[in-house]
């Protein structure tokens, strides 16, 4: 399988940097793993939204969109 290209929206990048270093590392590991498998166990498709998924990481939620060979990280809260 060809790896997906990851893009992080500016708002999501700011949200990541506002987290503690430990949380940042955890989120970054998950984002890097999405390049290989964009639909890992635990990721849930958001109903009514084409291509949108969310995955919970501790107390944070990662929302991303899969388009062809690209993943766009939209939100980390």
PDB file of N, CA, C and O in Angstrom:
ATOM      1  N   UNK A   1       0.852  -1.180   0.000  1.00  0.00           N
ATOM      2  CA  UNK A   1       0.000   0.000   0.000  1.00  0.00           C
ATOM      3  C   UNK A   1       0.897   1.243   0.000  1.00  0.00           C
ATOM      4  O   UNK A   1       1.861   1.313   0.763  1.00  0.00           O
ATOM      5  N   UNK A   2       0.587   2.205  -0.839  1.00  0.00           N
ATOM      6  CA  UNK A   2       1.337   3.451  -0.914  1.00  0.00           C
ATOM      7  C   UNK A   2       0.969   4.331   0.279  1.00  0.00           C
ATOM      8  O   UNK A   2      -0.210   4.479   0.600  1.00  0.00           O
ATOM      9  N   UNK A   3       1.973   4.916   0.939  1.00  0.00           N
ATOM     10  CA  UNK A   3       1.663   5.787   2.080  1.00  0.00           C
ATOM     11  C   UNK A   3       0.858   7.024   1.648  1.00  0.00           C
ATOM     12  O   UNK A   3       1.016   7.527   0.536  1.00  0.00           O
ATOM     13  N   UNK A   4       0.023   7.483   2.524  1.00  0.00           N
ATOM     14  CA  UNK A   4      -0.765   8.681   2.288  1.00  0.00           C
ATOM     15  C   UNK A   4       0.069   9.907   2.631  1.00  0.00           C
ATOM     16  O   UNK A   4       0.930   9.857   3.510  1.00  0.00           O
ATOM     17  N   UNK A   5      -0.186  10.988   1.944  1.00  0.00           N
ATOM     18  CA  UNK A   5       0.458  12.276   2.241  1.00  0.00           C
ATOM     19  C   UNK A   5      -0.374  12.957   3.326  1.00  0.00           C
ATOM     20  O   UNK A   5      -1.597  13.038   3.210  1.00  0.00           O
ATOM     21  N   UNK A   6       0.278  13.442   4.369  1.00  0.00           N
ATOM     22  CA  UNK A   6      -0.417  14.081   5.490  1.00  0.00           C
ATOM     23  C   UNK A   6      -0.287  15.592   5.386  1.00  0.00           C
ATOM     24  O   UNK A   6       0.815  16.113   5.215  1.00  0.00           O
ATOM     25  N   UNK A   7      -1.404  16.293   5.487  1.00  0.00           N
ATOM     26  CA  UNK A   7      -1.422  17.750   5.603  1.00  0.00           C
ATOM     27  C   UNK A   7      -2.098  18.085   6.922  1.00  0.00           C
ATOM     28  O   UNK A   7      -3.083  17.453   7.304  1.00  0.00           O
ATOM     29  N   UNK A   8      -1.564  19.079   7.613  1.00  0.00           N
ATOM     30  CA  UNK A   8      -2.164  19.503   8.883  1.00  0.00           C
ATOM     31  C   UNK A   8      -2.642  20.941   8.714  1.00  0.00           C
ATOM     32  O   UNK A   8      -1.852  21.834   8.408  1.00  0.00           O
ATOM     33  N   UNK A   9      -3.926  21.158   8.911  1.00  0.00           N
ATOM     34  CA  UNK A   9      -4.512  22.495   8.795  1.00  0.00           C
ATOM     35  C   UNK A   9      -3.864  23.411   9.831  1.00  0.00           C
ATOM     36  O   UNK A   9      -3.513  22.956  10.920  1.00  0.00           O
ATOM     37  N   UNK A  10      -3.700  24.697   9.507  1.00  0.00           N
ATOM     38  CA  UNK A  10      -3.073  25.635  10.452  1.00  0.00           C
ATOM     39  C   UNK A  10      -3.728  25.641  11.835  1.00  0.00           C
ATOM     40  O   UNK A  10      -3.023  25.710  12.842  1.00  0.00           O
ATOM     41  N   UNK A  11      -5.042  25.570  11.905  1.00  0.00           N
ATOM     42  CA  UNK A  11      -5.730  25.561  13.206  1.00  0.00           C
ATOM     43  C   UNK A  11      -5.375  24.297  13.988  1.00  0.00           C
ATOM     44  O   UNK A  11      -5.162  24.358  15.199  1.00  0.00           O
ATOM     45  N   UNK A  12      -5.310  23.161  13.309  1.00  0.00           N
ATOM     46  CA  UNK A  12      -4.956  21.914  13.981  1.00  0.00           C
ATOM     47  C   UNK A  12      -3.507  21.968  14.467  1.00  0.00           C
ATOM     48  O   UNK A  12      -3.200  21.481  15.555  1.00  0.00           O
ATOM     49  N   UNK A  13      -2.614  22.560  13.666  1.00  0.00           N
ATOM     50  CA  UNK A  13      -1.205  22.696  14.060  1.00  0.00           C
ATOM     51  C   UNK A  13      -1.097  23.533  15.347  1.00  0.00           C
ATOM     52  O   UNK A  13      -0.342  23.181  16.253  1.00  0.00           O
ATOM     53  N   UNK A  14      -1.842  24.625  15.422  1.00  0.00           N
ATOM     54  CA  UNK A  14      -1.838  25.460  16.630  1.00  0.00           C
ATOM     55  C   UNK A  14      -2.360  24.681  17.830  1.00  0.00           C
ATOM     56  O   UNK A  14      -1.822  24.790  18.932  1.00  0.00           O
ATOM     57  N   UNK A  15      -3.414  23.893  17.608  1.00  0.00           N
ATOM     58  CA  UNK A  15      -3.987  23.111  18.696  1.00  0.00           C
ATOM     59  C   UNK A  15      -3.000  22.058  19.195  1.00  0.00           C
ATOM     60  O   UNK A  15      -2.916  21.806  20.397  1.00  0.00           O
ATOM     61  N   UNK A  16      -2.258  21.444  18.279  1.00  0.00           N
ATOM     62  CA  UNK A  16      -1.254  20.453  18.671  1.00  0.00           C
ATOM     63  C   UNK A  16      -0.182  21.116  19.524  1.00  0.00           C
ATOM     64  O   UNK A  16       0.191  20.594  20.575  1.00  0.00           O
ATOM     65  N   UNK A  17       0.316  22.270  19.072  1.00  0.00           N
ATOM     66  CA  UNK A  17       1.381  22.959  19.810  1.00  0.00           C
ATOM     67  C   UNK A  17       0.920  23.495  21.161  1.00  0.00           C
ATOM     68  O   UNK A  17       1.752  23.789  22.020  1.00  0.00           O
ATOM     69  N   UNK A  18      -0.387  23.627  21.363  1.00  0.00           N
ATOM     70  CA  UNK A  18      -0.883  24.102  22.663  1.00  0.00           C
ATOM     71  C   UNK A  18      -0.949  22.972  23.699  1.00  0.00           C
ATOM     72  O   UNK A  18      -1.167  23.231  24.883  1.00  0.00           O
ATOM     73  N   UNK A  19      -0.762  21.725  23.260  1.00  0.00           N
ATOM     74  CA  UNK A  19      -0.803  20.580  24.161  1.00  0.00           C
ATOM     75  C   UNK A  19       0.530  20.410  24.882  1.00  0.00           C
ATOM     76  O   UNK A  19       1.531  21.015  24.497  1.00  0.00           O
ATOM     77  N   UNK A  20       0.542  19.597  25.914  1.00  0.00           N
ATOM     78  CA  UNK A  20       1.797  19.280  26.601  1.00  0.00           C
ATOM     79  C   UNK A  20       2.692  18.481  25.655  1.00  0.00           C
ATOM     80  O   UNK A  20       2.208  17.887  24.691  1.00  0.00           O
ATOM     81  N   UNK A  21       4.000  18.467  25.931  1.00  0.00           N
ATOM     82  CA  UNK A  21       4.937  17.738  25.071  1.00  0.00           C
ATOM     83  C   UNK A  21       4.563  16.264  24.956  1.00  0.00           C
ATOM     84  O   UNK A  21       4.668  15.682  23.877  1.00  0.00           O
ATOM     85  N   UNK A  22       4.129  15.658  26.051  1.00  0.00           N
ATOM     86  CA  UNK A  22       3.738  14.247  26.041  1.00  0.00           C
ATOM     87  C   UNK A  22       2.545  14.033  25.108  1.00  0.00           C
ATOM     88  O   UNK A  22       2.532  13.095  24.311  1.00  0.00           O
ATOM     89  N   UNK A  23       1.541  14.915  25.214  1.00  0.00           N
ATOM     90  CA  UNK A  23       0.365  14.808  24.341  1.00  0.00           C
ATOM     91  C   UNK A  23       0.745  15.059  22.884  1.00  0.00           C
ATOM     92  O   UNK A  23       0.246  14.381  21.986  1.00  0.00           O
ATOM     93  N   UNK A  24       1.633  16.037  22.648  1.00  0.00           N
ATOM     94  CA  UNK A  24       2.085  16.317  21.282  1.00  0.00           C
ATOM     95  C   UNK A  24       2.718  15.082  20.656  1.00  0.00           C
ATOM     96  O   UNK A  24       2.409  14.736  19.516  1.00  0.00           O
ATOM     97  N   UNK A  25       3.599  14.417  21.391  1.00  0.00           N
ATOM     98  CA  UNK A  25       4.276  13.227  20.871  1.00  0.00           C
ATOM     99  C   UNK A  25       3.278  12.130  20.537  1.00  0.00           C
ATOM    100  O   UNK A  25       3.402  11.460  19.512  1.00  0.00           O
ATOM    101  N   UNK A  26       2.284  11.947  21.410  1.00  0.00           N
ATOM    102  CA  UNK A  26       1.264  10.919  21.176  1.00  0.00           C
ATOM    103  C   UNK A  26       0.461  11.235  19.920  1.00  0.00           C
ATOM    104  O   UNK A  26       0.235  10.354  19.092  1.00  0.00           O
ATOM    105  N   UNK A  27       0.026  12.490  19.772  1.00  0.00           N
ATOM    106  CA  UNK A  27      -0.758  12.898  18.601  1.00  0.00           C
ATOM    107  C   UNK A  27       0.081  12.753  17.330  1.00  0.00           C
ATOM    108  O   UNK A  27      -0.416  12.265  16.315  1.00  0.00           O
ATOM    109  N   UNK A  28       1.343  13.173  17.378  1.00  0.00           N
ATOM    110  CA  UNK A  28       2.211  13.102  16.198  1.00  0.00           C
ATOM    111  C   UNK A  28       2.433  11.650  15.781  1.00  0.00           C
ATOM    112  O   UNK A  28       2.455  11.350  14.587  1.00  0.00           O
ATOM    113  N   UNK A  29       2.599  10.740  16.753  1.00  0.00           N
ATOM    114  CA  UNK A  29       2.744   9.317  16.431  1.00  0.00           C
ATOM    115  C   UNK A  29       1.497   8.792  15.722  1.00  0.00           C
ATOM    116  O   UNK A  29       1.595   8.041  14.751  1.00  0.00           O
ATOM    117  N   UNK A  30       0.323   9.195  16.214  1.00  0.00           N
ATOM    118  CA  UNK A  30      -0.922   8.762  15.582  1.00  0.00           C
ATOM    119  C   UNK A  30      -1.013   9.311  14.163  1.00  0.00           C
ATOM    120  O   UNK A  30      -1.373   8.578  13.242  1.00  0.00           O
ATOM    121  N   UNK A  31      -0.693  10.583  13.974  1.00  0.00           N
ATOM    122  CA  UNK A  31      -0.761  11.189  12.640  1.00  0.00           C
ATOM    123  C   UNK A  31       0.195  10.475  11.682  1.00  0.00           C
ATOM    124  O   UNK A  31      -0.164  10.202  10.537  1.00  0.00           O
ATOM    125  N   UNK A  32       1.409  10.174  12.145  1.00  0.00           N
ATOM    126  CA  UNK A  32       2.367   9.458  11.301  1.00  0.00           C
ATOM    127  C   UNK A  32       1.855   8.066  10.943  1.00  0.00           C
ATOM    128  O   UNK A  32       2.060   7.598   9.823  1.00  0.00           O
ATOM    129  N   UNK A  33       1.194   7.407  11.882  1.00  0.00           N
ATOM    130  CA  UNK A  33       0.640   6.074  11.632  1.00  0.00           C
ATOM    131  C   UNK A  33      -0.499   6.132  10.611  1.00  0.00           C
ATOM    132  O   UNK A  33      -0.714   5.173   9.870  1.00  0.00           O
ATOM    133  N   UNK A  34      -1.227   7.250  10.568  1.00  0.00           N
ATOM    134  CA  UNK A  34      -2.322   7.394   9.596  1.00  0.00           C
ATOM    135  C   UNK A  34      -1.806   7.364   8.156  1.00  0.00           C
ATOM    136  O   UNK A  34      -2.549   7.001   7.244  1.00  0.00           O
ATOM    137  N   UNK A  35      -0.554   7.738   7.942  1.00  0.00           N
ATOM    138  CA  UNK A  35       0.017   7.712   6.594  1.00  0.00           C
ATOM    139  C   UNK A  35       0.074   6.289   6.055  1.00  0.00           C
ATOM    140  O   UNK A  35       0.002   6.079   4.844  1.00  0.00           O
ATOM    141  N   UNK A  36       0.202   5.313   6.946  1.00  0.00           N
ATOM    142  CA  UNK A  36       0.254   3.903   6.552  1.00  0.00           C
ATOM    143  C   UNK A  36      -1.142   3.276   6.564  1.00  0.00           C
ATOM    144  O   UNK A  36      -1.514   2.558   5.636  1.00  0.00           O
ATOM    145  N   UNK A  37      -1.903   3.549   7.613  1.00  0.00           N
ATOM    146  CA  UNK A  37      -3.247   2.981   7.752  1.00  0.00           C
ATOM    147  C   UNK A  37      -4.205   4.081   8.203  1.00  0.00           C
ATOM    148  O   UNK A  37      -4.306   4.347   9.400  1.00  0.00           O
ATOM    149  N   UNK A  38      -4.915   4.729   7.268  1.00  0.00           N
ATOM    150  CA  UNK A  38      -5.787   5.844   7.646  1.00  0.00           C
ATOM    151  C   UNK A  38      -7.074   5.432   8.354  1.00  0.00           C
ATOM    152  O   UNK A  38      -7.815   6.287   8.839  1.00  0.00           O
ATOM    153  N   UNK A  39      -7.340   4.145   8.417  1.00  0.00           N
ATOM    154  CA  UNK A  39      -8.543   3.670   9.108  1.00  0.00           C
ATOM    155  C   UNK A  39      -8.147   2.628  10.163  1.00  0.00           C
ATOM    156  O   UNK A  39      -8.519   1.460  10.048  1.00  0.00           O
ATOM    157  N   UNK A  40      -7.392   3.047  11.194  1.00  0.00           N
ATOM    158  CA  UNK A  40      -6.946   2.082  12.213  1.00  0.00           C
ATOM    159  C   UNK A  40      -8.105   1.646  13.098  1.00  0.00           C
ATOM    160  O   UNK A  40      -9.145   2.303  13.138  1.00  0.00           O
ATOM    161  N   UNK A  41      -7.920   0.524  13.815  1.00  0.00           N
ATOM    162  CA  UNK A  41      -8.954   0.121  14.774  1.00  0.00           C
ATOM    163  C   UNK A  41      -9.173   1.255  15.776  1.00  0.00           C
ATOM    164  O   UNK A  41      -8.214   1.842  16.277  1.00  0.00           O
ATOM    165  N   UNK A  42     -10.414   1.552  16.058  1.00  0.00           N
ATOM    166  CA  UNK A  42     -10.736   2.636  16.987  1.00  0.00           C
ATOM    167  C   UNK A  42     -11.145   3.914  16.287  1.00  0.00           C
ATOM    168  O   UNK A  42     -11.851   4.739  16.867  1.00  0.00           O
ATOM    169  N   UNK A  43     -10.709   4.095  15.036  1.00  0.00           N
ATOM    170  CA  UNK A  43     -11.124   5.278  14.277  1.00  0.00           C
ATOM    171  C   UNK A  43     -12.579   5.077  13.853  1.00  0.00           C
ATOM    172  O   UNK A  43     -12.978   3.986  13.447  1.00  0.00           O
ATOM    173  N   UNK A  44     -13.350   6.137  13.955  1.00  0.00           N
ATOM    174  CA  UNK A  44     -14.765   6.039  13.617  1.00  0.00           C
ATOM    175  C   UNK A  44     -15.098   7.023  12.510  1.00  0.00           C
ATOM    176  O   UNK A  44     -14.658   8.173  12.522  1.00  0.00           O
ATOM    177  N   UNK A  45     -15.883   6.548  11.555  1.00  0.00           N
ATOM    178  CA  UNK A  45     -16.360   7.427  10.494  1.00  0.00           C
ATOM    179  C   UNK A  45     -17.419   8.351  11.091  1.00  0.00           C
ATOM    180  O   UNK A  45     -18.276   7.914  11.858  1.00  0.00           O
ATOM    181  N   UNK A  46     -17.351   9.624  10.733  1.00  0.00           N
ATOM    182  CA  UNK A  46     -18.336  10.593  11.226  1.00  0.00           C
ATOM    183  C   UNK A  46     -19.556  10.512  10.310  1.00  0.00           C
ATOM    184  O   UNK A  46     -19.471  10.789   9.114  1.00  0.00           O
ATOM    185  N   UNK A  47     -20.670  10.136  10.882  1.00  0.00           N
ATOM    186  CA  UNK A  47     -21.904   9.945  10.110  1.00  0.00           C
ATOM    187  C   UNK A  47     -22.329  11.231   9.408  1.00  0.00           C
ATOM    188  O   UNK A  47     -22.283  12.313   9.993  1.00  0.00           O
ATOM    189  N   UNK A  48     -22.739  11.105   8.166  1.00  0.00           N
ATOM    190  CA  UNK A  48     -23.248  12.236   7.408  1.00  0.00           C
ATOM    191  C   UNK A  48     -22.171  13.129   6.808  1.00  0.00           C
ATOM    192  O   UNK A  48     -22.488  14.115   6.143  1.00  0.00           O
ATOM    193  N   UNK A  49     -20.904  12.800   7.032  1.00  0.00           N
ATOM    194  CA  UNK A  49     -19.802  13.608   6.516  1.00  0.00           C
ATOM    195  C   UNK A  49     -18.905  12.702   5.668  1.00  0.00           C
ATOM    196  O   UNK A  49     -18.297  11.772   6.198  1.00  0.00           O
ATOM    197  N   UNK A  50     -18.817  12.954   4.388  1.00  0.00           N
ATOM    198  CA  UNK A  50     -18.048  12.117   3.474  1.00  0.00           C
ATOM    199  C   UNK A  50     -16.554  12.193   3.777  1.00  0.00           C
ATOM    200  O   UNK A  50     -15.962  13.271   3.754  1.00  0.00           O
ATOM    201  N   UNK A  51     -15.958  11.051   4.059  1.00  0.00           N
ATOM    202  CA  UNK A  51     -14.518  10.951   4.238  1.00  0.00           C
ATOM    203  C   UNK A  51     -13.975  11.459   5.554  1.00  0.00           C
ATOM    204  O   UNK A  51     -12.758  11.482   5.738  1.00  0.00           O
ATOM    205  N   UNK A  52     -14.843  11.872   6.491  1.00  0.00           N
ATOM    206  CA  UNK A  52     -14.365  12.383   7.779  1.00  0.00           C
ATOM    207  C   UNK A  52     -14.334  11.258   8.823  1.00  0.00           C
ATOM    208  O   UNK A  52     -15.265  10.460   8.933  1.00  0.00           O
ATOM    209  N   UNK A  53     -13.241  11.223   9.578  1.00  0.00           N
ATOM    210  CA  UNK A  53     -13.051  10.231  10.628  1.00  0.00           C
ATOM    211  C   UNK A  53     -12.593  10.925  11.893  1.00  0.00           C
ATOM    212  O   UNK A  53     -12.056  12.032  11.845  1.00  0.00           O
ATOM    213  N   UNK A  54     -12.807  10.269  13.029  1.00  0.00           N
ATOM    214  CA  UNK A  54     -12.235  10.776  14.270  1.00  0.00           C
ATOM    215  C   UNK A  54     -11.629   9.620  15.040  1.00  0.00           C
ATOM    216  O   UNK A  54     -12.061   8.472  14.931  1.00  0.00           O
ATOM    217  N   UNK A  55     -10.626   9.955  15.813  1.00  0.00           N
ATOM    218  CA  UNK A  55      -9.944   8.968  16.638  1.00  0.00           C
ATOM    219  C   UNK A  55      -9.613   9.646  17.962  1.00  0.00           C
ATOM    220  O   UNK A  55      -9.068  10.750  17.976  1.00  0.00           O
ATOM    221  N   UNK A  56      -9.932   9.004  19.053  1.00  0.00           N
ATOM    222  CA  UNK A  56      -9.638   9.551  20.370  1.00  0.00           C
ATOM    223  C   UNK A  56      -8.249   9.118  20.809  1.00  0.00           C
ATOM    224  O   UNK A  56      -7.871   7.954  20.678  1.00  0.00           O
ATOM    225  N   UNK A  57      -7.500  10.076  21.330  1.00  0.00           N
ATOM    226  CA  UNK A  57      -6.152   9.828  21.832  1.00  0.00           C
ATOM    227  C   UNK A  57      -6.116  10.388  23.239  1.00  0.00           C
ATOM    228  O   UNK A  57      -5.950  11.593  23.427  1.00  0.00           O
ATOM    229  N   UNK A  58      -6.269   9.527  24.224  1.00  0.00           N
ATOM    230  CA  UNK A  58      -6.346  10.013  25.603  1.00  0.00           C
ATOM    231  C   UNK A  58      -7.548  10.928  25.734  1.00  0.00           C
ATOM    232  O   UNK A  58      -8.678  10.523  25.460  1.00  0.00           O
ATOM    233  N   UNK A  59      -7.302  12.173  26.157  1.00  0.00           N
ATOM    234  CA  UNK A  59      -8.385  13.142  26.305  1.00  0.00           C
ATOM    235  C   UNK A  59      -8.543  14.014  25.063  1.00  0.00           C
ATOM    236  O   UNK A  59      -9.365  14.930  25.050  1.00  0.00           O
ATOM    237  N   UNK A  60      -7.775  13.739  24.036  1.00  0.00           N
ATOM    238  CA  UNK A  60      -7.845  14.527  22.803  1.00  0.00           C
ATOM    239  C   UNK A  60      -8.608  13.760  21.727  1.00  0.00           C
ATOM    240  O   UNK A  60      -8.699  12.532  21.753  1.00  0.00           O
ATOM    241  N   UNK A  61      -9.142  14.506  20.803  1.00  0.00           N
ATOM    242  CA  UNK A  61      -9.836  13.914  19.662  1.00  0.00           C
ATOM    243  C   UNK A  61      -9.200  14.465  18.396  1.00  0.00           C
ATOM    244  O   UNK A  61      -9.016  15.674  18.254  1.00  0.00           O
ATOM    245  N   UNK A  62      -8.868  13.570  17.485  1.00  0.00           N
ATOM    246  CA  UNK A  62      -8.275  13.936  16.212  1.00  0.00           C
ATOM    247  C   UNK A  62      -9.332  13.742  15.136  1.00  0.00           C
ATOM    248  O   UNK A  62      -9.869  12.644  14.988  1.00  0.00           O
ATOM    249  N   UNK A  63      -9.638  14.795  14.382  1.00  0.00           N
ATOM    250  CA  UNK A  63     -10.601  14.705  13.287  1.00  0.00           C
ATOM    251  C   UNK A  63      -9.830  14.926  11.993  1.00  0.00           C
ATOM    252  O   UNK A  63      -9.081  15.894  11.860  1.00  0.00           O
ATOM    253  N   UNK A  64     -10.024  14.010  11.036  1.00  0.00           N
ATOM    254  CA  UNK A  64      -9.284  14.099   9.786  1.00  0.00           C
ATOM    255  C   UNK A  64     -10.145  13.645   8.616  1.00  0.00           C
ATOM    256  O   UNK A  64     -11.149  12.954   8.784  1.00  0.00           O
ATOM    257  N   UNK A  65      -9.721  14.054   7.429  1.00  0.00           N
ATOM    258  CA  UNK A  65     -10.441  13.738   6.204  1.00  0.00           C
ATOM    259  C   UNK A  65      -9.520  12.972   5.270  1.00  0.00           C
ATOM    260  O   UNK A  65      -8.367  13.356   5.070  1.00  0.00           O
ATOM    261  N   UNK A  66     -10.030  11.891   4.702  1.00  0.00           N
ATOM    262  CA  UNK A  66      -9.265  11.086   3.754  1.00  0.00           C
ATOM    263  C   UNK A  66      -9.750  11.410   2.351  1.00  0.00           C
ATOM    264  O   UNK A  66     -10.935  11.284   2.043  1.00  0.00           O
ATOM    265  N   UNK A  67      -8.813  11.832   1.501  1.00  0.00           N
ATOM    266  CA  UNK A  67      -9.113  12.124   0.099  1.00  0.00           C
ATOM    267  C   UNK A  67      -8.052  11.460  -0.759  1.00  0.00           C
ATOM    268  O   UNK A  67      -6.875  11.805  -0.659  1.00  0.00           O
ATOM    269  N   UNK A  68      -8.442  10.525  -1.591  1.00  0.00           N
ATOM    270  CA  UNK A  68      -7.529   9.800  -2.467  1.00  0.00           C
ATOM    271  C   UNK A  68      -6.287   9.366  -1.692  1.00  0.00           C
ATOM    272  O   UNK A  68      -6.412   8.534  -0.794  1.00  0.00           O
ATOM    273  N   UNK A  69      -5.115   9.877  -1.986  1.00  0.00           N
ATOM    274  CA  UNK A  69      -3.889   9.482  -1.291  1.00  0.00           C
ATOM    275  C   UNK A  69      -3.431  10.569  -0.320  1.00  0.00           C
ATOM    276  O   UNK A  69      -2.236  10.703  -0.056  1.00  0.00           O
ATOM    277  N   UNK A  70      -4.370  11.340   0.206  1.00  0.00           N
ATOM    278  CA  UNK A  70      -4.030  12.445   1.090  1.00  0.00           C
ATOM    279  C   UNK A  70      -4.933  12.418   2.322  1.00  0.00           C
ATOM    280  O   UNK A  70      -6.115  12.085   2.248  1.00  0.00           O
ATOM    281  N   UNK A  71      -4.341  12.778   3.444  1.00  0.00           N
ATOM    282  CA  UNK A  71      -5.101  12.895   4.690  1.00  0.00           C
ATOM    283  C   UNK A  71      -4.924  14.321   5.188  1.00  0.00           C
ATOM    284  O   UNK A  71      -3.800  14.806   5.310  1.00  0.00           O
ATOM    285  N   UNK A  72      -6.030  14.988   5.476  1.00  0.00           N
ATOM    286  CA  UNK A  72      -5.995  16.356   5.993  1.00  0.00           C
ATOM    287  C   UNK A  72      -6.460  16.333   7.445  1.00  0.00           C
ATOM    288  O   UNK A  72      -7.617  16.022   7.728  1.00  0.00           O
ATOM    289  N   UNK A  73      -5.552  16.665   8.365  1.00  0.00           N
ATOM    290  CA  UNK A  73      -5.893  16.740   9.793  1.00  0.00           C
ATOM    291  C   UNK A  73      -6.558  18.094  10.008  1.00  0.00           C
ATOM    292  O   UNK A  73      -5.958  19.140   9.757  1.00  0.00           O
ATOM    293  N   UNK A  74      -7.801  18.061  10.474  1.00  0.00           N
ATOM    294  CA  UNK A  74      -8.590  19.275  10.601  1.00  0.00           C
ATOM    295  C   UNK A  74      -8.624  19.829  12.010  1.00  0.00           C
ATOM    296  O   UNK A  74      -8.614  21.046  12.192  1.00  0.00           O
ATOM    297  N   UNK A  75      -8.665  18.968  13.005  1.00  0.00           N
ATOM    298  CA  UNK A  75      -8.940  19.445  14.360  1.00  0.00           C
ATOM    299  C   UNK A  75      -8.337  18.509  15.385  1.00  0.00           C
ATOM    300  O   UNK A  75      -8.387  17.287  15.240  1.00  0.00           O
ATOM    301  N   UNK A  76      -7.770  19.095  16.418  1.00  0.00           N
ATOM    302  CA  UNK A  76      -7.310  18.347  17.586  1.00  0.00           C
ATOM    303  C   UNK A  76      -7.870  19.071  18.790  1.00  0.00           C
ATOM    304  O   UNK A  76      -7.501  20.219  19.041  1.00  0.00           O
ATOM    305  N   UNK A  77      -8.744  18.438  19.536  1.00  0.00           N
ATOM    306  CA  UNK A  77      -9.349  19.067  20.709  1.00  0.00           C
ATOM    307  C   UNK A  77      -9.294  18.147  21.881  1.00  0.00           C
ATOM    308  O   UNK A  77      -9.757  18.500  22.966  1.00  0.00           O
TER     309      UNK A  77
END
